[in-house]
Amino acid sequence: MIDLYFWPTPNGWKIALMLEECGLAYNVVKTDIGRGGQFKPEFIAISRNNKIPAIVDHAGRDGPISVFESGAILLYLAEKTGRFIPRDTHGRYDVIQWLFWQMANLGPMAGQFGYFRNYSKEKIPAAIERYGNEYDRLLGVMNSRLQDRDYLAGDYSIADMAAMPWVRAHDRMGVSLEQFPRVQRWLNAIVARPATTRAYEVGVDWFRNGGKPDEESRKNLFNQSASSVGEAIKKAAGDA
């Protein structure tokens, strides 16, 4: 059994997608990041970066294992099951490079764009323009990549699962995919998969305020520093 520490966010859905595609048995551990669930010592003990998602695989090959960071979790599950990543070197690193592209580019840029556009109390035009332009550029990269293939690395893979939730959120960013028809086709194909439907049912009833943060959520999501989480980290490490 795998414990999935989850909140319904793009990074959380990545892992739900993979677990559903692989048919792995998993237990969802509700980790309410709007109410500080990510700072509980028992969570920090398995996710030192105090971010969801994280997993604990109680049936790991060498015994129970915890993994945090969505890209690392996807790689772990792909290796555990032998699915959604090729075995040959060229195919494997084609998937890995697009997985890392999402982790280093699409996710962070979309996340910052969404924050400054939708969540920041102060609307900073330069920030919105900067991250909006980068999100647009990255969709263009995807559209070009998909010119001669159905998915980012050929067959459907963990690279697509990583990227899909950040593209699916395009409407919340006020972005149309009309100028990116191959990305739209790619997104439609993934959304139509039964596993995707099941994954997006996880935590669907947990949203507050239509997905917009209230004041407590803003504090827990956007105003953290080393000092604000230090006590929880000490407790997790057994130092307090």
N, C-alpha and C positions, 0 to 999 in steps of 0.2 A: 504494500500500500504506500502511496505517495501522499504526503501532506502538502497542499499548495496554499501558501500564505498569499492572500489575494485581496485586491480591491479592483472594482471595474474601471480600469484605465487601459490605455493602449498597451503598456508594458505587461499588465496583468493578463490581458486577453491573448497575447502572444503564447503564453504557456498553456492557457486553457485550450487554445487551438491545437497545439501539439499533443497534449494529453488526449483530447478527443479523437484526433486523427489516428493516434496509435492504439486507441482502445485501452489505455492503461487505467487501472483502478486508482482513483484519487479522492482524497477528502479535502474539501475546501475549508480553510481556516480563515474566517472573516477577520481582516486586518484593517480596521477603519482608520484610514490615514487622515480623515478629517477630524477625528477625535483623539488623535495621538497614539493609535494602536502600533504605529511603526517605532515608537520610542519605548515600548515596554521591554524590560530586560530580557524576557524570554524570547522576544523577537530579535532583538539586537544580538543575542547569543548566536543566532544562525545567519543574521544579515547585518554585518557590522556597519554597513553604509546606511542603515536605517531607511531602506527603500524597499518597496515591494516590486516584483514578486520574489519569493524565495521558496525553495522546496526542501523537504526532508524525505529522502527515499529510504524507507525502512527495510527494503529488500535490495539494497545495493550489492553489487558483485562482491565487494570486499567488506560487507557489513553496512550498517546504516550510514548515510552520508547526507550532509546538508549542502546546498548550493544556492548562492545568490547571484544577482545580475542576470537579466533575461537572456542575453546572448549566450552566457555560459550554461544556463539551464537548458536552452535549446540544443546546444552541442552535446551536453550530457545525455539528454533524452534520445537524441539521434544515435549516439554511440551505444546507449543501452539497448535500443530496439533494433538497430541496424536499418533504420528507415529515414527517409527524407534527407539523406546526404549520400552521395555516391562513394563507393569504395576506392575507385581509381584516383590517383593523385590529382590529375587535371580536373576531373569533375568535383572532387572533394574541395579543392581550393577555389574553384569557381564559386561554389556555394559559400565557403567561408569568407571570401573577400566581399561578397554582397551582403552577408550577414554583418560584417564589420562596417561596411558602408552605411547600413541602417543605424548601427549603434553609434557611429561617430558623426553621422551627417543628418540623415532624415529625421531620426527621433529627436536629437537635441535642437535642431533648427525648428522643427514643427512645434516642439514643446515651448520654446521661447516665443515663437510667433503667437501661439495660442495664449500664452500668459499675457504678453503685452497688449494683445488685441482684445481679449475677453475677460481677463481677471484682474489686471492691474488697475488700481484705483486712479492712478495718474496715467493718462494716455500720452505716451511719448512718441510723437510721429516718427522720429528718426529710428527708434527701435522697431516700431511696427513695420516701417519700410524696409529696414535692413533684413529682418527675419522673414518678412513676407517675400522679398525678392529671392532669398535663399531657398525658401520652400518651393517657390516657382521654378527656380533653377533645377532643383533636385527632381521635381516631377518631370522636367524636360529630360534629365539624364535617364530616368526610367523609361520615358516614352521612346527615346532613341534606342535604349537597350532592348526593348520589347519588339523592335521592328521585325526581327527574324526568329522569334522564339515566343513560346506561350508564357513562360515564366522567367524569372530573373536569371536562373542558371540552367535553363532548359526544362527539366521536369520540375514539378511542384516540390518545394523544399523548405527547410527551415528559414532560408533567406526570405521567401515570400511571406511566411507566417510572421516574421519579424517586421516586415515593411507594411503589411496590409492594414493593421489598425491605425497607423499614422496617416495612411492615404484615405481610409474610410472616414476619417475625421475632417476631410476637406471642406465639407459643408459648414462645419462649426468654425472653420477659418474664413468663411466667406469666399472660398475658392471654387470655381467651376472646373470640371475636368474636360470641358468641351474642346479645349485646344490640346488635350492630351488623350486622343481617342484610344491609343493602345493601352494606356494606363487604365482607362475606363473599362475596356474589355477585360483586362487582367483582373481588376477589382470585381467585376461582375461574376467572373468565373469562380473566384474564391468565395464570394458571398453565397453562391449557389451550392456550395459543398455542404452536405448534411452536418459534418463536424463543425463547420463554422456556425451554423444555426444553433447547435447545442452549446458551443463555447460562449456565444453571446447571450445565452440565457443565464449564465452564471452571474449572480449578483445583480441581476437587472432591476430588482426591487429595492436596492440599497441606496439609490440616488436621492439626494436632497435638493430641493429648490431647482428642479430641472437640470441638475448637474452643476449648478453654479455654487461656489463656496459661500458660506456664511462667515461671520467674523471669527468664530472659533476655528473653522476650517482654514481660513486665511492664515491664522497664527500658526497652525500646525503644518501647513503646506509650504508657506512662502517666507517665513520669518525665523528660520533656524540658523544657528551658528554653532561653532565648536562648544562654546560655553553652555548653550541652551540644551544640548543633548549629552553633555559630559557626565552628568550624574547617572543617567541611564546606562551609559557605556561602562562606567565604573561598576555598577551593580551587576551588569551582564558578565563582566570579567571577574567578578567576585572580589573586587578591590574595596568595596564599601561595606 
